[in-house]
Amino acid sequence: MTLSGPRWPRLSPLGDSALLVTFGDRIDSSTRDRVLALADRLGHRRDLGIVELVPATVSLAIRYDPRTTDYGSLRDVVQTSIGGPVPTPPAGRLITIPVRYDGPDLAEVAAKTGLTQAEVVARHSAREYQVALLGFVPGFGYLTALDPRLVLPRRSAPRPRVPAGSVAIAGEQTGIYPAATPGGWHLLGRTRTVMFDPARDPPGLLAVGDRVRFVAED
């Protein structure tokens, strides 16, 4: 069923106990707002048999309990929830991350963007980012709204090991590696902030919709 435009949003089954709502095929603030607004709206409904809501950049996955509801019934409710004006999604928490900008790729990023290293740091730390989705490894948040002057493709050769706490950029996004893993993003600096701790409740520091600001430290 098409509710706005010829293609979007699109509702489809995701396995045998989940529904996927896709709002478009481009990452932008309007699409992200629609995803978060629907997640917020459905999150207040305790009568639908929903087990989990998983927002992404252009879609929302809705896991449900098949003993309580079925795909068709939930689809009808979701279609109704999508209709009408798109409300402004609730503002997420503002989380400040101190960063020491001494990353091994800082000079290379400056050279490729035509900026000085100080300008790279200033532009990266001047923005307020939003957590668009979590993935890759537990606690890794994909942060949108990177300054256009800092947009670069991933590194041609990924590193076999990126240290935990590394603050990095790739494409139109920035993020923080919560654990030591392979990675192909450009490393601008590092933070002592623990992004994921299994003993913490919740273990991940970031949630979808949260806002993040980076603060340069000596």
BALOBA-1460 file (C-alpha; in Angstrom, 3 decimals):
// residues 218
<rec num="1" residu="m" x="0.000" y="0.000" z="0.000"/>
<rec num="2" residu="t" x="1.387" y="3.411" z="-0.960"/>
<rec num="3" residu="l" x="0.529" y="6.280" z="1.342"/>
<rec num="4" residu="s" x="2.697" y="9.121" z="0.058"/>
<rec num="5" residu="g" x="4.118" y="9.127" z="-3.417"/>
<rec num="6" residu="p" x="4.470" y="6.284" z="-5.874"/>
<rec num="7" residu="r" x="6.867" y="4.126" z="-3.858"/>
<rec num="8" residu="w" x="7.138" y="5.124" z="-0.213"/>
<rec num="9" residu="p" x="6.546" y="4.185" z="2.492"/>
<rec num="10" residu="r" x="6.769" y="0.473" z="1.767"/>
<rec num="11" residu="l" x="5.623" y="-2.225" z="4.207"/>
<rec num="12" residu="s" x="6.945" y="-5.763" z="3.868"/>
<rec num="13" residu="p" x="7.450" y="-8.921" z="5.942"/>
<rec num="14" residu="l" x="10.822" y="-9.398" z="7.610"/>
<rec num="15" residu="g" x="11.097" y="-13.080" z="8.461"/>
<rec num="16" residu="d" x="8.173" y="-14.792" z="10.144"/>
<rec num="17" residu="s" x="7.640" y="-12.392" z="13.051"/>
<rec num="18" residu="a" x="8.674" y="-8.930" z="11.948"/>
<rec num="19" residu="l" x="7.512" y="-6.123" z="9.690"/>
<rec num="20" residu="l" x="9.728" y="-3.637" z="7.883"/>
<rec num="21" residu="v" x="8.599" y="-0.099" z="7.104"/>
<rec num="22" residu="t" x="10.848" y="1.596" z="4.537"/>
<rec num="23" residu="f" x="10.400" y="5.331" z="4.030"/>
<rec num="24" residu="g" x="12.792" y="5.915" z="1.144"/>
<rec num="25" residu="d" x="16.121" y="5.076" z="-0.443"/>
<rec num="26" residu="r" x="18.069" y="8.210" z="0.528"/>
<rec num="27" residu="i" x="19.467" y="9.203" z="3.903"/>
<rec num="28" residu="d" x="18.186" y="12.658" z="4.829"/>
<rec num="29" residu="s" x="16.773" y="14.420" z="7.870"/>
<rec num="30" residu="s" x="13.157" y="14.248" z="6.681"/>
<rec num="31" residu="t" x="13.263" y="10.471" z="6.221"/>
<rec num="32" residu="r" x="15.053" y="9.998" z="9.534"/>
<rec num="33" residu="d" x="12.427" y="12.109" z="11.300"/>
<rec num="34" residu="r" x="9.645" y="9.932" z="9.893"/>
<rec num="35" residu="v" x="11.398" y="6.791" z="11.112"/>
<rec num="36" residu="l" x="11.879" y="8.164" z="14.621"/>
<rec num="37" residu="a" x="8.369" y="9.619" z="14.785"/>
<rec num="38" residu="l" x="6.796" y="6.255" z="13.910"/>
<rec num="39" residu="a" x="9.030" y="4.467" z="16.416"/>
<rec num="40" residu="d" x="7.972" y="6.913" z="19.119"/>
<rec num="41" residu="r" x="4.291" y="6.552" z="18.213"/>
<rec num="42" residu="l" x="4.355" y="2.761" z="18.248"/>
<rec num="43" residu="g" x="6.521" y="2.668" z="21.355"/>
<rec num="44" residu="h" x="3.604" y="4.006" z="23.384"/>
<rec num="45" residu="r" x="1.296" y="1.221" z="22.254"/>
<rec num="46" residu="r" x="1.356" y="-1.684" z="24.710"/>
<rec num="47" residu="d" x="-1.550" y="-3.500" z="23.066"/>
<rec num="48" residu="l" x="0.010" y="-4.441" z="19.731"/>
<rec num="49" residu="g" x="2.225" y="-7.383" z="20.657"/>
<rec num="50" residu="i" x="5.377" y="-5.497" z="19.604"/>
<rec num="51" residu="v" x="8.550" y="-7.028" z="21.026"/>
<rec num="52" residu="e" x="11.173" y="-4.644" z="19.648"/>
<rec num="53" residu="l" x="11.477" y="-1.551" z="17.480"/>
<rec num="54" residu="v" x="14.722" y="-1.189" z="15.517"/>
<rec num="55" residu="p" x="15.096" y="2.214" z="13.780"/>
<rec num="56" residu="a" x="17.606" y="2.606" z="10.958"/>
<rec num="57" residu="t" x="18.416" y="5.492" z="8.634"/>
<rec num="58" residu="v" x="15.495" y="4.956" z="6.231"/>
<rec num="59" residu="s" x="13.495" y="2.142" z="7.816"/>
<rec num="60" residu="l" x="11.925" y="0.791" z="10.976"/>
<rec num="61" residu="a" x="11.943" y="-2.927" z="11.771"/>
<rec num="62" residu="i" x="9.087" y="-4.020" z="14.033"/>
<rec num="63" residu="r" x="9.448" y="-7.377" z="15.757"/>
<rec num="64" residu="y" x="6.205" y="-8.817" z="17.132"/>
<rec num="65" residu="d" x="5.025" y="-11.795" z="19.157"/>
<rec num="66" residu="p" x="3.178" y="-14.129" z="16.723"/>
<rec num="67" residu="r" x="1.230" y="-15.556" z="19.665"/>
<rec num="68" residu="t" x="-0.312" y="-12.131" z="20.208"/>
<rec num="69" residu="t" x="-0.751" y="-10.734" z="16.713"/>
<rec num="70" residu="d" x="-0.006" y="-11.484" z="13.070"/>
<rec num="71" residu="y" x="1.544" y="-9.662" z="10.135"/>
<rec num="72" residu="g" x="-1.715" y="-8.570" z="8.550"/>
<rec num="73" residu="s" x="-3.209" y="-7.156" z="11.737"/>
<rec num="74" residu="l" x="-0.057" y="-5.273" z="12.671"/>
<rec num="75" residu="r" x="0.375" y="-3.995" z="9.107"/>
<rec num="76" residu="d" x="-3.102" y="-2.439" z="9.213"/>
<rec num="77" residu="v" x="-2.310" y="-0.643" z="12.482"/>
<rec num="78" residu="v" x="1.051" y="0.564" z="11.186"/>
<rec num="79" residu="q" x="-0.501" y="1.894" z="7.981"/>
<rec num="80" residu="t" x="-2.934" y="3.926" z="10.042"/>
<rec num="81" residu="s" x="-0.113" y="5.192" z="12.247"/>
<rec num="82" residu="i" x="1.893" y="6.361" z="9.238"/>
<rec num="83" residu="g" x="-0.923" y="8.465" z="7.826"/>
<rec num="84" residu="g" x="-1.367" y="12.143" z="8.557"/>
<rec num="85" residu="p" x="1.173" y="14.890" z="9.195"/>
<rec num="86" residu="v" x="4.592" y="13.835" z="10.404"/>
<rec num="87" residu="p" x="5.129" y="15.028" z="13.982"/>
<rec num="88" residu="t" x="8.501" y="16.306" z="15.076"/>
<rec num="89" residu="p" x="10.259" y="13.359" z="16.734"/>
<rec num="90" residu="p" x="11.143" y="13.799" z="20.396"/>
<rec num="91" residu="a" x="14.558" y="15.316" z="21.022"/>
<rec num="92" residu="g" x="17.004" y="12.704" z="22.235"/>
<rec num="93" residu="r" x="19.509" y="13.196" z="25.030"/>
<rec num="94" residu="l" x="22.443" y="15.490" z="24.401"/>
<rec num="95" residu="i" x="25.666" y="13.593" z="25.067"/>
<rec num="96" residu="t" x="29.014" y="15.362" z="25.150"/>
<rec num="97" residu="i" x="32.081" y="13.373" z="24.139"/>
<rec num="98" residu="p" x="35.549" y="14.783" z="24.941"/>
<rec num="99" residu="v" x="38.029" y="14.030" z="22.163"/>
<rec num="100" residu="r" x="41.766" y="14.295" z="21.892"/>
<rec num="101" residu="y" x="42.271" y="15.074" z="18.216"/>
<rec num="102" residu="d" x="45.548" y="13.285" z="17.582"/>
<rec num="103" residu="g" x="44.370" y="10.546" z="15.234"/>
<rec num="104" residu="p" x="46.720" y="8.946" z="12.697"/>
<rec num="105" residu="d" x="44.574" y="10.137" z="9.773"/>
<rec num="106" residu="l" x="44.123" y="13.755" z="10.829"/>
<rec num="107" residu="a" x="46.901" y="15.075" z="8.586"/>
<rec num="108" residu="e" x="45.696" y="13.006" z="5.628"/>
<rec num="109" residu="v" x="42.113" y="14.207" z="6.061"/>
<rec num="110" residu="a" x="43.358" y="17.792" z="6.153"/>
<rec num="111" residu="a" x="45.347" y="17.287" z="2.965"/>
<rec num="112" residu="k" x="42.476" y="15.613" z="1.099"/>
<rec num="113" residu="t" x="39.927" y="18.242" z="2.114"/>
<rec num="114" residu="g" x="42.182" y="21.241" z="1.568"/>
<rec num="115" residu="l" x="41.830" y="22.288" z="5.191"/>
<rec num="116" residu="t" x="44.355" y="22.727" z="7.957"/>
<rec num="117" residu="q" x="44.344" y="20.197" z="10.779"/>
<rec num="118" residu="a" x="42.964" y="22.866" z="13.097"/>
<rec num="119" residu="e" x="40.128" y="23.541" z="10.646"/>
<rec num="120" residu="v" x="39.287" y="19.829" z="10.469"/>
<rec num="121" residu="v" x="39.067" y="19.709" z="14.258"/>
<rec num="122" residu="a" x="37.011" y="22.897" z="14.399"/>
<rec num="123" residu="r" x="34.535" y="21.693" z="11.789"/>
<rec num="124" residu="h" x="34.179" y="18.239" z="13.323"/>
<rec num="125" residu="s" x="33.603" y="19.590" z="16.829"/>
<rec num="126" residu="a" x="31.307" y="22.443" z="15.770"/>
<rec num="127" residu="r" x="28.364" y="20.240" z="14.795"/>
<rec num="128" residu="e" x="25.589" y="18.602" z="16.775"/>
<rec num="129" residu="y" x="25.130" y="15.078" z="15.423"/>
<rec num="130" residu="q" x="22.216" y="12.687" z="15.689"/>
<rec num="131" residu="v" x="22.436" y="8.938" z="16.255"/>
<rec num="132" residu="a" x="20.734" y="7.555" z="13.153"/>
<rec num="133" residu="l" x="21.210" y="3.879" z="13.947"/>
<rec num="134" residu="l" x="23.282" y="1.402" z="15.937"/>
<rec num="135" residu="g" x="25.159" y="-1.418" z="14.283"/>
<rec num="136" residu="f" x="28.436" y="-2.937" z="13.084"/>
<rec num="137" residu="v" x="29.379" y="-3.887" z="16.662"/>
<rec num="138" residu="p" x="27.479" y="-3.346" z="19.947"/>
<rec num="139" residu="g" x="27.507" y="0.303" z="20.920"/>
<rec num="140" residu="f" x="28.587" y="1.725" z="17.556"/>
<rec num="141" residu="g" x="26.389" y="4.687" z="16.653"/>
<rec num="142" residu="y" x="26.231" y="6.055" z="13.126"/>
<rec num="143" residu="l" x="26.134" y="9.837" z="13.606"/>
<rec num="144" residu="t" x="24.718" y="11.978" z="10.818"/>
<rec num="145" residu="a" x="25.142" y="15.627" z="9.755"/>
<rec num="146" residu="l" x="28.900" y="15.643" z="9.162"/>
<rec num="147" residu="d" x="30.220" y="18.906" z="7.761"/>
<rec num="148" residu="p" x="30.191" y="18.595" z="3.928"/>
<rec num="149" residu="r" x="33.840" y="19.706" z="3.758"/>
<rec num="150" residu="l" x="34.819" y="16.601" z="5.751"/>
<rec num="151" residu="v" x="33.005" y="14.076" z="3.572"/>
<rec num="152" residu="l" x="35.469" y="11.463" z="2.290"/>
<rec num="153" residu="p" x="35.109" y="7.848" z="1.114"/>
<rec num="154" residu="r" x="36.332" y="5.087" z="3.379"/>
<rec num="155" residu="r" x="40.012" y="4.267" z="3.368"/>
<rec num="156" residu="s" x="41.079" y="2.117" z="0.421"/>
<rec num="157" residu="a" x="42.768" y="-0.333" z="2.803"/>
<rec num="158" residu="p" x="40.944" y="-0.975" z="6.109"/>
<rec num="159" residu="r" x="43.017" y="-1.378" z="9.235"/>
<rec num="160" residu="p" x="42.998" y="-4.852" z="10.794"/>
<rec num="161" residu="r" x="42.637" y="-3.273" z="14.243"/>
<rec num="162" residu="v" x="41.235" y="0.109" z="15.242"/>
<rec num="163" residu="p" x="41.637" y="0.912" z="18.976"/>
<rec num="164" residu="a" x="38.552" y="1.294" z="21.143"/>
<rec num="165" residu="g" x="37.552" y="4.925" z="21.591"/>
<rec num="166" residu="s" x="38.741" y="5.987" z="18.145"/>
<rec num="167" residu="v" x="36.692" y="8.866" z="16.718"/>
<rec num="168" residu="a" x="36.382" y="8.542" z="12.969"/>
<rec num="169" residu="i" x="34.648" y="9.747" z="9.809"/>
<rec num="170" residu="a" x="33.556" y="8.085" z="6.558"/>
<rec num="171" residu="g" x="31.135" y="9.259" z="3.920"/>
<rec num="172" residu="e" x="28.624" y="11.650" z="5.483"/>
<rec num="173" residu="q" x="28.887" y="10.121" z="8.955"/>
<rec num="174" residu="t" x="31.075" y="10.095" z="12.038"/>
<rec num="175" residu="g" x="31.284" y="7.577" z="14.836"/>
<rec num="176" residu="i" x="33.219" y="6.147" z="17.769"/>
<rec num="177" residu="y" x="34.622" y="2.624" z="17.801"/>
<rec num="178" residu="p" x="33.383" y="1.055" z="21.059"/>
<rec num="179" residu="a" x="35.830" y="-1.856" z="20.889"/>
<rec num="180" residu="a" x="39.042" y="-2.798" z="19.102"/>
<rec num="181" residu="t" x="37.898" y="-4.048" z="15.688"/>
<rec num="182" residu="p" x="38.892" y="-3.890" z="12.043"/>
<rec num="183" residu="g" x="37.768" y="-0.672" z="10.380"/>
<rec num="184" residu="g" x="38.127" y="1.481" z="7.300"/>
<rec num="185" residu="w" x="37.094" y="4.912" z="8.599"/>
<rec num="186" residu="h" x="39.464" y="7.876" z="8.905"/>
<rec num="187" residu="l" x="40.678" y="8.243" z="12.499"/>
<rec num="188" residu="l" x="40.633" y="11.828" z="13.740"/>
<rec num="189" residu="g" x="41.176" y="11.273" z="17.449"/>
<rec num="190" residu="r" x="40.237" y="9.273" z="20.511"/>
<rec num="191" residu="t" x="38.050" y="9.499" z="23.573"/>
<rec num="192" residu="r" x="38.216" y="7.950" z="27.019"/>
<rec num="193" residu="t" x="34.417" y="7.708" z="27.120"/>
<rec num="194" residu="v" x="33.290" y="4.083" z="27.363"/>
<rec num="195" residu="m" x="30.753" y="3.535" z="24.599"/>
<rec num="196" residu="f" x="29.732" y="-0.015" z="25.516"/>
<rec num="197" residu="d" x="29.947" y="-1.800" z="28.865"/>
<rec num="198" residu="p" x="28.121" y="-5.147" z="29.301"/>
<rec num="199" residu="a" x="27.894" y="-4.503" z="33.060"/>
<rec num="200" residu="r" x="26.114" y="-1.181" z="32.551"/>
<rec num="201" residu="d" x="22.333" y="-0.773" z="32.214"/>
<rec num="202" residu="p" x="21.851" y="-0.133" z="29.381"/>
<rec num="203" residu="p" x="25.235" y="-1.351" z="28.147"/>
<rec num="204" residu="g" x="25.390" y="1.038" z="25.204"/>
<rec num="205" residu="l" x="25.943" y="4.740" z="25.892"/>
<rec num="206" residu="l" x="24.068" y="5.870" z="22.769"/>
<rec num="207" residu="a" x="20.484" y="5.323" z="21.665"/>
<rec num="208" residu="v" x="18.880" y="6.092" z="18.314"/>
<rec num="209" residu="g" x="17.715" y="9.712" z="18.309"/>
<rec num="210" residu="d" x="20.314" y="10.904" z="20.821"/>
<rec num="211" residu="r" x="22.311" y="14.020" z="19.964"/>
<rec num="212" residu="v" x="26.101" y="14.074" z="20.238"/>
<rec num="213" residu="r" x="28.591" y="16.901" z="20.485"/>
<rec num="214" residu="f" x="32.368" y="16.458" z="20.422"/>
<rec num="215" residu="v" x="34.533" y="18.708" z="22.579"/>
<rec num="216" residu="a" x="38.241" y="19.030" z="21.826"/>
<rec num="217" residu="e" x="40.541" y="18.497" z="24.773"/>
<rec num="218" residu="d" x="44.300" y="18.839" z="25.157"/>
